[in-house]
């Protein structure tokens, strides 16, 4: 028997609802005898390179800037709201200067 292939970065789970067994994520109906050993999970982020940098903001607060394969993000309020901020922009500039 070939394995059920699923892409998930959070793992998998089974649940039985009204007598039907499902594989999650995805609400995939499966037969009752299917177990974790019958599922092949591929993590889409497995090969993603991720670097983190701790930055001190202008008021002394500490923020984390993350670089995932060239995509920068920051956990400061502006970074969460807009997707970019002065912290992530500065780290990106500093990295480009050192190359």
Short mmCIF file of the C-alpha atoms (twelve columns), coordinates in Angstrom:
data_MODEL
# 
_entry.id   MODEL 
# 
loop_
_atom_site.group_PDB 
_atom_site.id 
_atom_site.type_symbol 
_atom_site.label_atom_id 
_atom_site.label_alt_id 
_atom_site.label_comp_id 
_atom_site.label_asym_id 
_atom_site.label_seq_id 
_atom_site.Cartn_x 
_atom_site.Cartn_y 
_atom_site.Cartn_z 
_atom_site.pdbx_PDB_model_num 
ATOM 1  C CA . UNK A 1  0.000   0.000  0.000  1 
ATOM 2  C CA . UNK A 2  1.367   3.444  -0.891 1 
ATOM 3  C CA . UNK A 3  1.453   6.171  1.714  1 
ATOM 4  C CA . UNK A 4  -0.949  9.114  1.815  1 
ATOM 5  C CA . UNK A 5  1.086   12.216 0.993  1 
ATOM 6  C CA . UNK A 6  0.322   15.478 2.744  1 
ATOM 7  C CA . UNK A 7  2.062   18.853 3.018  1 
ATOM 8  C CA . UNK A 8  1.968   20.364 6.506  1 
ATOM 9  C CA . UNK A 9  4.240   22.474 8.688  1 
ATOM 10 C CA . UNK A 10 2.116   21.880 11.787 1 
ATOM 11 C CA . UNK A 11 1.969   18.082 11.793 1 
ATOM 12 C CA . UNK A 12 -1.038  15.834 11.286 1 
ATOM 13 C CA . UNK A 13 -3.948  14.509 13.316 1 
ATOM 14 C CA . UNK A 14 -6.882  12.137 12.987 1 
ATOM 15 C CA . UNK A 15 -10.452 12.646 14.144 1 
ATOM 16 C CA . UNK A 16 -13.600 10.569 13.782 1 
ATOM 17 C CA . UNK A 17 -16.796 12.530 13.256 1 
ATOM 18 C CA . UNK A 18 -20.158 10.785 12.906 1 
ATOM 19 C CA . UNK A 19 -18.389 7.510  12.120 1 
ATOM 20 C CA . UNK A 20 -16.072 8.935  9.424  1 
ATOM 21 C CA . UNK A 21 -12.331 9.140  10.150 1 
ATOM 22 C CA . UNK A 22 -10.559 12.263 8.830  1 
ATOM 23 C CA . UNK A 23 -6.906  13.206 8.392  1 
ATOM 24 C CA . UNK A 24 -5.977  16.788 9.279  1 
ATOM 25 C CA . UNK A 25 -5.089  19.312 8.043  1 
ATOM 26 C CA . UNK A 26 -7.408  19.194 5.083  1 
ATOM 27 C CA . UNK A 27 -10.399 17.161 6.260  1 
ATOM 28 C CA . UNK A 28 -9.247  14.185 4.182  1 
ATOM 29 C CA . UNK A 29 -11.614 11.222 4.644  1 
ATOM 30 C CA . UNK A 30 -9.644  8.013  5.315  1 
ATOM 31 C CA . UNK A 31 -10.459 4.414  6.149  1 
ATOM 32 C CA . UNK A 32 -10.552 3.401  9.834  1 
ATOM 33 C CA . UNK A 33 -7.358  1.306  9.643  1 
ATOM 34 C CA . UNK A 34 -5.187  4.238  8.427  1 
ATOM 35 C CA . UNK A 35 -2.575  5.288  11.026 1 
ATOM 36 C CA . UNK A 36 0.308   7.751  11.322 1 
ATOM 37 C CA . UNK A 37 2.637   5.168  9.742  1 
ATOM 38 C CA . UNK A 38 0.485   5.287  6.576  1 
ATOM 39 C CA . UNK A 39 1.028   9.036  6.065  1 
ATOM 40 C CA . UNK A 40 4.076   10.729 4.514  1 
ATOM 41 C CA . UNK A 41 4.339   14.351 5.693  1 
ATOM 42 C CA . UNK A 42 6.354   16.957 3.805  1 
ATOM 43 C CA . UNK A 43 7.192   20.214 5.593  1 
ATOM 44 C CA . UNK A 44 7.151   23.066 3.030  1 
ATOM 45 C CA . UNK A 45 9.521   25.122 5.209  1 
ATOM 46 C CA . UNK A 46 12.105  22.387 5.751  1 
ATOM 47 C CA . UNK A 47 14.738  23.978 3.493  1 
ATOM 48 C CA . UNK A 48 14.057  27.587 4.443  1 
ATOM 49 C CA . UNK A 49 17.088  29.333 5.906  1 
ATOM 50 C CA . UNK A 50 16.136  31.565 8.811  1 
ATOM 51 C CA . UNK A 51 18.316  34.032 10.716 1 
ATOM 52 C CA . UNK A 52 17.168  36.198 13.633 1 
ATOM 53 C CA . UNK A 53 18.600  39.441 14.966 1 
ATOM 54 C CA . UNK A 54 17.790  41.197 18.242 1 
ATOM 55 C CA . UNK A 55 17.414  44.952 17.752 1 
ATOM 56 C CA . UNK A 56 17.091  47.673 20.376 1 
ATOM 57 C CA . UNK A 57 14.469  50.235 19.360 1 
ATOM 58 C CA . UNK A 58 14.745  53.995 19.826 1 
ATOM 59 C CA . UNK A 59 12.954  53.781 23.215 1 
ATOM 60 C CA . UNK A 60 15.000  50.822 24.452 1 
ATOM 61 C CA . UNK A 61 12.516  48.065 23.565 1 
ATOM 62 C CA . UNK A 62 13.979  44.821 22.172 1 
ATOM 63 C CA . UNK A 63 12.617  43.482 18.857 1 
ATOM 64 C CA . UNK A 64 13.404  40.422 16.770 1 
ATOM 65 C CA . UNK A 65 14.062  40.833 13.055 1 
ATOM 66 C CA . UNK A 66 13.831  37.598 11.065 1 
ATOM 67 C CA . UNK A 67 15.359  36.937 7.651  1 
ATOM 68 C CA . UNK A 68 13.782  33.945 5.917  1 
ATOM 69 C CA . UNK A 69 15.490  33.423 2.573  1 
ATOM 70 C CA . UNK A 70 15.752  37.185 2.012  1 
ATOM 71 C CA . UNK A 71 12.286  38.108 3.307  1 
ATOM 72 C CA . UNK A 72 12.624  40.321 6.384  1 
ATOM 73 C CA . UNK A 73 10.054  40.737 9.151  1 
ATOM 74 C CA . UNK A 74 10.022  42.290 12.613 1 
ATOM 75 C CA . UNK A 75 7.887   41.669 15.693 1 
ATOM 76 C CA . UNK A 76 7.555   45.389 16.536 1 
ATOM 77 C CA . UNK A 77 4.076   46.992 16.247 1 
ATOM 78 C CA . UNK A 78 4.875   48.657 12.885 1 
ATOM 79 C CA . UNK A 79 6.350   45.427 11.500 1 
ATOM 80 C CA . UNK A 80 3.270   43.459 12.504 1 
ATOM 81 C CA . UNK A 81 0.895   46.079 11.088 1 
ATOM 82 C CA . UNK A 82 2.680   47.094 7.864  1 
ATOM 83 C CA . UNK A 83 4.903   44.082 7.261  1 
ATOM 84 C CA . UNK A 84 8.045   46.211 7.217  1 
ATOM 85 C CA . UNK A 85 9.581   48.720 9.586  1 
ATOM 86 C CA . UNK A 86 12.718  50.748 10.229 1 
ATOM 87 C CA . UNK A 87 14.258  47.844 12.198 1 
ATOM 88 C CA . UNK A 88 13.950  45.283 9.403  1 
ATOM 89 C CA . UNK A 89 15.017  47.876 6.812  1 
ATOM 90 C CA . UNK A 90 18.138  48.720 8.847  1 
ATOM 91 C CA . UNK A 91 19.130  45.059 9.293  1 
ATOM 92 C CA . UNK A 92 18.670  44.501 5.567  1 
ATOM 93 C CA . UNK A 93 20.877  47.540 4.785  1 
ATOM 94 C CA . UNK A 94 23.549  46.385 7.254  1 
ATOM 95 C CA . UNK A 95 23.615  42.894 5.728  1 
ATOM 96 C CA . UNK A 96 23.898  44.304 2.195  1 
ATOM 97 C CA . UNK A 97 26.821  46.532 3.288  1 
ATOM 98 C CA . UNK A 98 28.740  43.555 4.663  1 
ATOM 99 C CA . UNK A 99 28.390  41.508 1.466  1 
# 
